[in-house]
Amino acid sequence: MPIIRYIEGDDLAAYMKSGKVAGKDYLVVDVRDDDFAGGNIKGAKNVPSSTIYDAVDNLVRDTKDIKRVVFHCALSQVRGPKAARIYAETRQNMLQEAEPNQPEVLILRDGFTQFQVKYKDDADLIEGWDKEVWASDWS
C-alpha cells in the first residue's frame, strides 16, 4: 500500500509554485462537504467525504498516473486522513502496483483552515476565497 504521510502547508505551497501542474503532476483532493464553500486550494478536486466510498474507484482511475495526491478537509484531523487511507487501500487493490511505482499519498497538515489563513491572498494558491465565510462567528 502507498505510504501515507503529512505535508506542511508551506511545502505544498512551494511545490505548487515550482512549475508543477495540478491534475498532471499532483492533485489536491478536498474532502470537505458543505464547508467547501468560501474558497479552496487552486485546482483542487472536491470529493465530499460523504461520497468518498462511491467516488474512490473513479478517483483512483483518474489519478493512476499522478505521482502526488494530497488530501485535506477543514482541519485534516478526521475526514482528510480517512479519505487518504480509503484512497490508498483502494488504489493498492485496483492497480496492484509494484513498490517503485507507488504514488505519494499526502495529508495537508492542519487542513484548509490554516492554509487559507496564510495564503488567502495568493491567487496562485487559493481560488474562490470569500472573506464573509471566513469572518463568520463559528462560536
Secondary structure, DSSP 8 states (H G I E B T S, - for coil): ---EEEE-HHHHHHHHTTT--BTTTEEEEE--SGGGTT-EETT-EE--GGGHHHHHHHHHHHTTT-SEEEEE-SSSSSHHHHHHHHHHHHHHHHH---GGG--EEEEETTHHHHHHHHHTT-TTTEES--HHHHHS---
